[in-house]
Amino acid sequence: MFDIDIWQEILATIKKNKMRTFLTGFSVAWGIFMLMILLGSGNGLSNGVAANFMNDAVNAMWIWNGETTIAYEGMKTGRPISFQNQDQDIVSKVSGVGASSGRYFMGNTRYSYGKESGEYTTITCQPALRDVENLILNEGRFINQIDILQNRKIVVIGTDIKTALFKDSTALGEYVNINMVPFKVVGICSEPGSTRNRNAYMPLSTAQMIFNGSNKIHNLALTINASTLEESQAIEEQIRTALGKKHKFDPKDEGAIGLYNKLENYIQTMKIFQAIKIFIWIIGIGTLIAGIVGVSNIMLIVVKERTKEIGIRKAIGASPSSVIGLILLESIMITTIAGYIGLVLGTGLMEMINYFMMQSAVPATDQSETIFMNPTVDINIAVYSTLLLIIAGAFAGYIPAKRAASIKPIVALRDE
Amino acid sequence: MIRLNNIHKSYEMGSSSLHVLKGIDLHIEQGDFVSIMGSSGSGKSTLLNILGMLDNYDNGTYHLSGNLIANMSEKKAAKLRNEMVGFVFQSFNLISFKNAMENVALPLYYKGVPRKKRNLIALEYLDKLGLKEWANHMPNEMSGGQKQRVAIARALISQPKIILADEPTGALDSANSYEVMDILREINDDGITVIIVTHEHDIAAMTSQIIRLNDGRIHEIIRNGELKQFQKEYIHGLETA
């Protein structure tokens, strides 16, 4: 069946029937092309949004203090809640809570080095904050446990602070004055997805000691280990209950402590994207079906149109299987080539968009929010959908081809 | 060569059935030149199609070269057609997107002859029929007579034992018709059995045996010696008409 003659026969037929060939090929190529663009765009959108979430750990949670809004155990509303160091221990004992860091707000602090000075935000924290905020260390190290234990006077500064204060000279190992107290610079860091790196990080214990914080903390940053919305909400509930017990507020009191659960947000957004993905797939499959119907339609017409030719061929000695083979191989060849063209054009276009996006993204590298990123299609999906179209085309051609081949030649010849 | 015994054939026409052949007994020898005549609806084309294994029959027996032709698979019928029979049709039935040479070579393709060789043989046959210069022309560039000659070349190329021609001159003017008949005569002289269906008396008169069908039965068989008589009758028929 696969001798060179049959291919020459098919090529000759294709050459003499350009319009028919073009129409079949076009519907296949178009179907695949549209599918690639749809899937690529969907992927681009969800990649972009997912990347935005990655700026912080997706399982991050922040807790801050507030005022009670529900009367509880005889105490009226409006009572302020404040956190101490022990609260961090309470929270970190809740199962499902990973790393945690207490934070003490110092407001704006004046940084000076030599003749240069500026106001920057100082974040006092513990080593775990690095994981929560996905901080990137450009030089040196981050705060470690020994810094906390020994109340070391060290600071990790953002790249903007480094540039402002130190210009091109090295900052590591130098001392900066923070509110007139000298701190040793041990690291330079930046935040992912941000153009402003004007934060400095200081050990919580040091700040509490030097800047009169005693054992107060304002804020807790932590990571949680949960894979579903329900799990993360359960952890949230446990934290509220534990803190409520200590500070005597109703665990249902939303005002007593503020709580932002990024994972919850992330899971919800990802659910939306899953829905969008399903939607895109439905449209994509619809497009594919349209392509299949197009191919089937053309194959039906082709077989109808060739009934007489089939009759002639049978009269001069073509067996039914050779007739089916001829029509099927022709349709498979056309759909394969056209499908491949659509595949190359579709993925090519998406790769080109990707390339230009990368190019134009260079000057504003970490330009905060992009919602479109890497709009490419998994090559397996591309290949499988092309295969599906080819098989569908062959199947669509097979039924009428088989029927045509089983028509008695005399009937086929009479067909005008 | 060909032996038909009480052949019946009817077509289903919706709810009713049309009994076309009502018991045909026929014996045709190798090398005969036979015409089948009859008014339209007399079953002459049906008979030819059964002879050519393009159609099957309901009852009776059909032996071709000693083989019983009945209930054959499509594949076997196709092979036998390819080996034994060459067809010539009224409407030529050339494949429109193939040129003359490719059309003539097609039966050899189904015999498995390599392309170059079959095209060479096709050229030979076209040459025999005086169409060598037209080898690369498409059917729609040729006259009816030329197309019919291409069709005859195609019928001959597989060196069949029988040529079956269904109204081979039906679409041709008289000059071309006589030319085609001369060619068929020559083919017959080479020992190939030629059976044509026609409703033209002058065409039938050029054959050596005329089978007249009437209403699905053989009305009469006029053999060579009686042809003169037939021609007389034909002229008489013309006069009275």
Chai-1 contact restraints between the chains, C-beta under 6 A:
chainA,res_idxA,chainB,res_idxB,connection_type,confidence,min_distance_angstrom,max_distance_angstrom,comment,restraint_id
A,D5,B,R115,contact,1.0,0.0,6.0,A-B,restraint_1
A,K16,B,F97,contact,1.0,0.0,6.0,A-B,restraint_2
A,E309,B,I95,contact,1.0,0.0,6.0,A-B,restraint_3
A,I312,B,N93,contact,1.0,0.0,6.0,A-B,restraint_4
A,I312,B,I95,contact,1.0,0.0,6.0,A-B,restraint_5
A,A315,B,F87,contact,1.0,0.0,6.0,A-B,restraint_6
A,I316,B,L106,contact,1.0,0.0,6.0,A-B,restraint_7
A,I316,B,P107,contact,1.0,0.0,6.0,A-B,restraint_8
A,G317,B,A78,contact,1.0,0.0,6.0,A-B,restraint_9
A,G317,B,R81,contact,1.0,0.0,6.0,A-B,restraint_10
A,G317,B,N82,contact,1.0,0.0,6.0,A-B,restraint_11
A,G317,B,P107,contact,1.0,0.0,6.0,A-B,restraint_12
A,G317,B,Y110,contact,1.0,0.0,6.0,A-B,restraint_13
A,A318,B,Y110,contact,1.0,0.0,6.0,A-B,restraint_14
A,S319,B,K75,contact,1.0,0.0,6.0,A-B,restraint_15
A,S319,B,A78,contact,1.0,0.0,6.0,A-B,restraint_16
A,P320,B,E74,contact,1.0,0.0,6.0,A-B,restraint_17
A,P409,B,L54,contact,1.0,0.0,6.0,A-B,restraint_18
A,I410,B,N49,contact,1.0,0.0,6.0,A-B,restraint_19
A,I410,B,L54,contact,1.0,0.0,6.0,A-B,restraint_20
A,I410,B,D55,contact,1.0,0.0,6.0,A-B,restraint_21
